[in-house]
């Protein structure tokens, strides 16, 4: 078992923390610009329930793009693979997460994968419910179940800030609506999507979610099946191939674990059959990934031979 003591994890955290100075917080979403770039925290949870953590572990961040993995799991559970992958593809992309270029170049005009913004918007459009509120409650309940935390909610400030500045996502939605990928009101979809991205968690919540993916959908301790094994497997595959934006290839070489990042600085990690990892570090690199969070995972992967490859 890696990290046999909290002190061991704290040493690794301190080694990675100096890298926070190489990044900057996301400022294109005004509410996210308020984050402290020096913050860094990590939690690691094992199948037997043992948890080690270090740093400012109670500091809340919003899920942002980490939510893409969770809504993908929910959409697969509700609608099945055939329906989901009629609307979104399987392939990685070397373009930025918010790029429109591949939509224009591909035929039919469907997003390449569920981890880019266009793909995530298409997936969110499939979430069941008769209203934005009902659909958001559906997503929120699923996140609560995965994390084992009934107190999880969302930041109205962040959701509003994202909704008001989502011009590029509006363009993606209108393009996909023109081509039949999305069939609903664009503003309602953006309302739902920005609330989904604004769900607040800490690194402990992320680690608890990570261990469920690591254990193929089963909650350790209770042995409750939260999602089918094939759904967890599909999600982990996308985390490996597309989870770290257009730095996913380099991440696979340097770290080699299923992981998903968000521009709030969160990283969700799921080491198959071994443990779940949650990281929070708001200072980002130019790809949108936590600078110190990536370094933390790289150190852990090297020290404890975590790579799947």
C-alpha positions as CSV (number, residue, x, y, z in Angstrom):
1,X,0.0,0.0,0.0
2,X,1.5,3.4,-1.0
3,X,1.7,6.2,1.5
4,X,1.7,4.2,4.7
5,X,1.5,7.4,6.8
6,X,0.1,10.9,6.6
7,X,3.6,12.2,7.1
8,X,4.8,10.5,4.0
9,X,2.0,12.1,2.0
10,X,2.8,15.5,3.5
11,X,6.4,15.3,2.4
12,X,5.3,14.6,-1.2
13,X,2.7,17.4,-1.0
14,X,5.4,19.9,0.1
15,X,7.7,18.8,-2.7
16,X,4.9,19.5,-5.3
17,X,3.7,22.7,-3.7
18,X,6.5,24.9,-5.0
19,X,5.1,24.3,-8.5
20,X,2.0,26.4,-7.7
21,X,4.1,29.5,-8.5
22,X,4.4,28.3,-12.1
23,X,0.6,28.5,-12.7
24,X,-2.3,30.9,-12.4
25,X,-5.9,30.6,-11.5
26,X,-8.6,30.5,-14.2
27,X,-9.6,34.1,-14.7
28,X,-11.8,33.8,-17.8
29,X,-14.6,32.8,-15.4
30,X,-14.7,35.7,-13.0
31,X,-15.8,33.8,-9.9
32,X,-12.9,31.3,-10.3
33,X,-10.3,34.1,-10.3
34,X,-10.9,34.5,-6.5
35,X,-9.2,31.2,-5.7
36,X,-5.9,31.1,-3.7
37,X,-3.2,29.9,-6.2
38,X,-1.0,28.7,-3.3
39,X,-3.6,26.1,-2.1
40,X,-2.8,22.4,-2.6
41,X,-4.4,19.4,-1.1
42,X,-4.7,15.6,-1.7
43,X,-6.7,12.7,-0.3
44,X,-6.1,9.0,-1.0
45,X,-8.7,6.4,-0.2
46,X,-8.1,2.6,-0.3
47,X,-10.6,-0.2,-0.8
48,X,-10.5,-1.0,3.0
49,X,-11.7,2.5,3.8
50,X,-8.2,3.8,5.0
51,X,-7.8,7.5,4.0
52,X,-4.7,9.6,4.1
53,X,-4.8,13.3,3.3
54,X,-2.6,16.4,3.4
55,X,-3.0,20.1,2.8
56,X,-6.1,22.3,3.0
57,X,-8.4,19.3,2.6
58,X,-11.7,21.1,3.5
59,X,-11.2,23.8,0.9
60,X,-14.1,23.5,-1.6
61,X,-13.7,23.8,-5.3
62,X,-16.2,23.4,-8.1
63,X,-16.2,20.2,-10.2
64,X,-16.0,22.0,-13.6
65,X,-14.8,19.5,-16.2
66,X,-14.6,16.7,-13.7
67,X,-18.4,16.7,-13.9
68,X,-18.1,15.5,-17.5
69,X,-17.1,12.0,-16.3
70,X,-20.0,11.9,-13.8
71,X,-22.7,13.0,-16.2
72,X,-21.3,10.5,-18.8
73,X,-21.7,7.7,-16.3
74,X,-25.2,8.9,-15.5
75,X,-26.2,9.2,-19.2
76,X,-24.8,5.7,-19.9
77,X,-26.9,4.3,-17.0
78,X,-30.0,6.1,-18.1
79,X,-29.9,5.8,-21.9
80,X,-27.3,3.1,-22.7
81,X,-24.2,3.1,-24.9
82,X,-25.9,3.1,-28.3
83,X,-27.9,6.2,-27.6
84,X,-25.0,8.1,-26.0
85,X,-22.5,7.3,-28.7
86,X,-24.9,8.2,-31.5
87,X,-24.5,11.8,-30.3
88,X,-20.8,11.8,-29.2
89,X,-17.7,9.9,-30.4
90,X,-14.9,8.0,-28.8
91,X,-11.7,9.6,-30.2
92,X,-9.2,11.9,-28.4
93,X,-8.4,15.3,-29.8
94,X,-5.3,17.4,-29.8
95,X,-7.3,20.6,-29.8
96,X,-8.2,22.7,-26.7
97,X,-11.3,21.6,-24.7
98,X,-13.4,24.5,-25.9
99,X,-12.5,24.2,-29.6
100,X,-15.2,24.3,-32.3
101,X,-12.9,23.3,-35.2
102,X,-13.4,19.6,-35.2
103,X,-17.2,20.0,-35.2
104,X,-16.9,21.8,-38.5
105,X,-14.5,19.3,-40.0
106,X,-16.2,16.1,-39.0
107,X,-19.1,14.4,-40.7
108,X,-21.5,13.9,-39.1
109,X,-21.0,17.0,-37.0
110,X,-20.8,15.3,-33.6
111,X,-18.2,15.9,-30.9
112,X,-15.2,13.7,-30.9
113,X,-15.5,12.6,-27.3
114,X,-17.4,13.4,-24.1
115,X,-14.5,15.1,-22.3
116,X,-14.4,18.2,-24.6
117,X,-17.0,20.9,-24.0
118,X,-19.0,20.1,-27.1
119,X,-19.2,16.4,-26.1
120,X,-20.0,17.2,-22.5
121,X,-22.8,19.5,-23.5
122,X,-24.2,16.8,-25.8
123,X,-24.0,14.3,-22.9
124,X,-25.7,16.7,-20.5
125,X,-28.5,17.2,-23.0
126,X,-29.3,13.5,-22.5
127,X,-29.8,13.7,-18.7
128,X,-33.4,12.7,-17.8
129,X,-35.9,15.0,-16.2
130,X,-38.9,17.3,-17.1
131,X,-37.2,20.6,-16.2
132,X,-33.7,22.0,-15.6
133,X,-34.3,21.7,-11.8
134,X,-35.3,18.1,-12.0
135,X,-32.4,17.2,-14.3
136,X,-29.9,19.1,-12.1
137,X,-31.3,17.4,-9.0
138,X,-30.8,14.1,-10.8
139,X,-27.1,14.9,-11.4
140,X,-26.6,16.3,-7.8
141,X,-28.1,13.2,-6.2
142,X,-25.8,11.0,-8.3
143,X,-22.7,13.0,-7.1
144,X,-23.9,12.7,-3.5
145,X,-24.3,9.0,-3.9
146,X,-20.8,8.6,-5.5
147,X,-19.1,10.8,-2.8
148,X,-21.2,9.5,0.2
149,X,-21.8,13.1,1.1
150,X,-25.4,14.3,1.4
151,X,-24.3,17.9,2.1
152,X,-22.9,18.5,-1.4
153,X,-24.5,21.5,-3.2
154,X,-23.4,24.0,-5.8
155,X,-22.1,27.5,-6.0
156,X,-24.8,29.9,-7.4
157,X,-22.1,32.5,-7.8
158,X,-19.9,30.3,-10.0
159,X,-22.9,29.0,-12.0
160,X,-24.1,32.5,-12.7
161,X,-20.6,33.7,-13.6
162,X,-20.1,30.8,-16.0
163,X,-23.6,31.2,-17.5
164,X,-23.1,34.9,-18.2
165,X,-19.7,34.3,-19.9
166,X,-20.5,31.1,-21.8
167,X,-20.4,32.7,-25.2
168,X,-18.2,30.0,-26.8
169,X,-20.3,27.2,-25.2
170,X,-23.4,28.9,-26.7
171,X,-21.7,28.8,-30.1
172,X,-21.0,25.1,-29.7
173,X,-24.6,24.4,-28.7
174,X,-26.1,26.4,-31.6
175,X,-23.8,24.6,-34.0
176,X,-24.8,21.2,-32.6
177,X,-28.5,22.1,-32.6
178,X,-28.2,23.1,-36.3
179,X,-26.9,19.6,-37.0
180,X,-29.4,17.7,-34.8
181,X,-26.9,16.6,-32.0
182,X,-28.8,18.8,-29.5
183,X,-32.6,19.1,-29.7
184,X,-33.4,21.4,-26.7
185,X,-33.4,25.0,-25.8
186,X,-29.8,26.2,-25.7
187,X,-30.3,28.6,-22.8
188,X,-31.9,25.8,-20.7
189,X,-29.0,23.4,-21.5
190,X,-26.4,26.1,-20.6
191,X,-28.3,26.7,-17.3
192,X,-28.1,23.0,-16.5
193,X,-24.5,22.6,-17.6
194,X,-23.2,25.6,-15.7
195,X,-24.9,24.4,-12.5
196,X,-23.4,20.9,-13.1
197,X,-19.9,22.5,-13.4
198,X,-20.5,24.6,-10.2
199,X,-21.1,21.6,-7.9
200,X,-18.8,22.1,-4.9
201,X,-16.6,19.3,-3.5
202,X,-13.3,19.0,-1.6
203,X,-10.5,16.6,-2.3
204,X,-12.0,14.0,0.1
205,X,-15.2,13.9,-1.9
206,X,-13.1,13.5,-5.1
207,X,-11.1,10.6,-3.6
208,X,-14.4,8.9,-2.6
209,X,-15.7,9.2,-6.1
210,X,-12.3,8.0,-7.4
211,X,-12.4,4.8,-5.4
212,X,-15.8,3.8,-6.8
213,X,-14.5,4.1,-10.3
214,X,-11.3,2.3,-9.2
215,X,-13.5,-0.6,-7.9
216,X,-15.6,-0.8,-11.1
217,X,-18.6,0.9,-9.6
218,X,-18.7,-0.8,-6.2
219,X,-18.7,1.2,-3.0
220,X,-16.0,-0.2,-0.7
221,X,-17.2,-1.1,2.8
222,X,-20.9,-1.5,1.8
223,X,-20.3,-3.5,-1.4
224,X,-23.2,-1.4,-2.9
225,X,-23.0,-1.2,-6.7
226,X,-23.3,2.5,-7.6
227,X,-22.8,1.9,-11.3
228,X,-22.5,-1.1,-13.6
229,X,-18.9,-2.3,-14.1
230,X,-19.0,-1.6,-17.9
231,X,-20.0,2.0,-17.3
232,X,-17.1,2.5,-14.8
233,X,-14.8,0.9,-17.4
234,X,-15.9,3.2,-20.2
235,X,-15.5,6.3,-18.0
236,X,-12.0,5.2,-16.9
237,X,-11.0,4.6,-20.6
238,X,-12.0,8.2,-21.5
239,X,-10.1,9.5,-18.4
240,X,-7.0,7.8,-19.7
241,X,-7.3,9.0,-23.3
242,X,-9.0,12.4,-22.9
243,X,-9.1,13.3,-19.2
244,X,-6.3,15.9,-19.0
245,X,-7.5,18.1,-22.0
246,X,-4.9,18.2,-24.8
247,X,-2.1,17.2,-22.4
248,X,-3.6,13.7,-22.1
249,X,-0.9,11.9,-24.1
250,X,1.9,13.4,-22.1
251,X,0.1,12.6,-18.8
252,X,-0.3,9.0,-19.9
253,X,3.4,8.7,-20.4
254,X,4.4,10.6,-17.2
255,X,1.7,9.3,-14.9
256,X,-0.4,6.6,-16.6
257,X,-3.5,6.5,-14.5
258,X,-7.2,7.3,-15.3
259,X,-7.7,10.9,-14.2
260,X,-9.9,13.9,-15.0
261,X,-9.1,17.5,-14.3
262,X,-11.1,20.7,-14.1
263,X,-10.2,24.4,-14.4
264,X,-11.0,25.0,-10.7
265,X,-7.8,23.0,-10.1
266,X,-9.4,19.7,-9.2
267,X,-8.2,16.3,-10.3
268,X,-10.1,13.0,-9.9
269,X,-7.9,9.9,-10.0
270,X,-8.9,6.2,-10.1
271,X,-6.1,3.6,-9.9
272,X,-7.9,0.4,-10.9
273,X,-8.5,-2.0,-7.9
274,X,-6.0,0.0,-5.7
275,X,-7.3,3.5,-4.6
276,X,-9.0,6.7,-5.4
277,X,-7.3,10.1,-5.4
278,X,-8.7,13.6,-5.0
279,X,-6.5,16.7,-5.6
280,X,-7.2,20.4,-5.3
281,X,-4.7,23.0,-6.6
282,X,-6.2,26.1,-8.4
283,X,-3.0,27.3,-10.1
284,X,-3.2,26.0,-13.7
285,X,-0.9,25.5,-16.6
286,X,-1.7,26.7,-20.1
287,X,-3.7,23.6,-20.8
288,X,-6.0,24.1,-17.9
289,X,-4.6,21.5,-15.5
290,X,-3.4,22.0,-12.0
291,X,0.3,22.6,-12.2
292,X,1.2,21.3,-8.7
293,X,-1.6,18.6,-8.9
294,X,0.1,17.2,-12.0
295,X,3.5,17.2,-10.3
296,X,2.0,15.5,-7.2
297,X,0.6,12.7,-9.4
298,X,3.9,12.4,-11.3
299,X,5.8,12.0,-8.0
300,X,3.3,9.5,-6.7
301,X,3.3,7.5,-9.9
302,X,7.1,7.3,-10.0
303,X,7.6,6.6,-6.3
304,X,4.9,3.8,-6.1
305,X,4.9,2.5,-9.7
306,X,1.2,3.5,-10.3
307,X,1.3,3.6,-14.2
308,X,-1.1,1.1,-15.9
309,X,1.4,0.9,-18.8
